[in-house]
Every structure is written in C-alpha cells, then in structure tokens.
Amino acid sequence: MLRKRLLAIRRTLGEVFYGMAVHDMVRHVQRTRGSMEHLFILITLGDLVGVPILPPYYSLRLLPYVVPEINSWKRRLLRERDITDLLG
C-alpha cells in the first residue's frame, strides 16, 4: 500500500517537473517539425495547389515518401485561420 502510494507520488512529481522544465521546449520542437514538414510537402508537391517549385521529375521521385501525408497537408493548407492561430 505504502509502496504504491510512493510510486504514485514519484510519478506525479516527475510529471510536474517535466511540465515545468521540458514541456514548452517539446511543444516548440513539435511546431517547428510540423512547419518543416509543411514546407517540404509544399516544395515537392506545390503544383497540386498551383505553386510549381521543383521540376516534376524530382517531385515524382519523392512521391512515395510524401503520399501518406498528402490528405492531412491539404487539409492544413486549406484550413481557415484567424489571428489566434498565429499567436498560439
């Protein structure tokens, strides 16, 4: 009983310290990664939305790596945004 209680307290303290020290950095890294993926897909498949940047040969070479992300990318790209999205 006491052992379970101590483990629960230890886990709770670990989560609190994680939230205080690391959580903001992790969220920033996740946002940066998302932005980089968004730009990569825009560069490789920009002609889907009317922005041809790369020659079609290179886009076709990269296509097998990008296909799983196309639907979510198009949804993110065409999503309506307001000023609160830019601040957060």
C-alpha positions in Angstrom: 0.0 0.0 0.0 2.7 2.4 1.0 4.9 1.4 -1.9 2.0 2.1 -4.4 1.5 5.5 -2.8 5.2 6.4 -3.0 5.3 5.3 -6.7 2.2 7.4 -7.5 3.8 10.5 -5.7 7.1 9.9 -7.6 5.3 9.7 -10.9 3.3 12.8 -10.1 6.4 14.8 -9.2 8.1 13.6 -12.3 5.2 14.8 -14.5 5.2 18.2 -12.7 9.0 18.6 -13.2 8.6 17.6 -16.9 5.8 20.2 -17.3 7.9 22.9 -15.6 11.2 22.2 -17.4 10.6 20.4 -20.7 7.1 20.7 -21.9 7.4 24.1 -23.6 10.5 23.1 -25.4 8.8 19.9 -26.6 5.8 21.8 -27.9 8.2 24.3 -29.7 10.0 21.4 -31.4 6.8 19.8 -32.5 5.6 23.0 -34.0 8.9 23.5 -35.8 8.8 20.0 -37.1 5.3 20.5 -38.4 6.3 23.7 -40.1 9.3 22.0 -41.8 7.1 19.1 -43.0 4.6 21.6 -44.3 7.3 23.4 -46.2 8.8 20.2 -47.5 5.5 19.0 -48.9 4.7 22.4 -50.4 8.1 22.4 -52.2 7.7 18.9 -53.5 4.0 18.9 -54.3 3.2 22.6 -54.6 1.9 22.1 -58.1 -1.2 20.5 -56.5 -2.2 23.9 -55.2 -0.7 25.9 -58.1 2.8 26.7 -56.8 5.3 24.8 -59.0 8.7 25.0 -57.4 10.5 21.7 -58.2 10.7 20.2 -61.7 8.2 17.3 -62.0 11.0 14.7 -62.2 12.1 15.3 -58.6 8.6 15.6 -57.3 7.8 12.1 -58.8 11.0 10.7 -57.2 9.9 11.9 -53.8 6.2 11.0 -54.2 6.4 7.6 -52.4 7.7 9.3 -49.3 5.0 12.0 -49.3 1.9 10.2 -50.3 0.8 9.3 -46.7 0.9 13.0 -45.8 -1.0 14.5 -48.7 -4.5 14.4 -47.3 -3.6 16.0 -43.9 -1.3 18.5 -45.7 -4.1 19.7 -48.0 -6.5 19.9 -45.0 -3.9 22.0 -43.1 -3.1 24.2 -46.1 -6.7 25.0 -47.0 -8.0 25.4 -43.4 -9.3 28.8 -42.5 -7.3 30.6 -39.9 -7.7 33.6 -37.7 -5.4 35.8 -35.6 -5.4 33.5 -32.6 -3.9 30.7 -34.7 -0.8 32.9 -35.4 -0.3 33.7 -31.8 -0.5 30.2 -30.4 
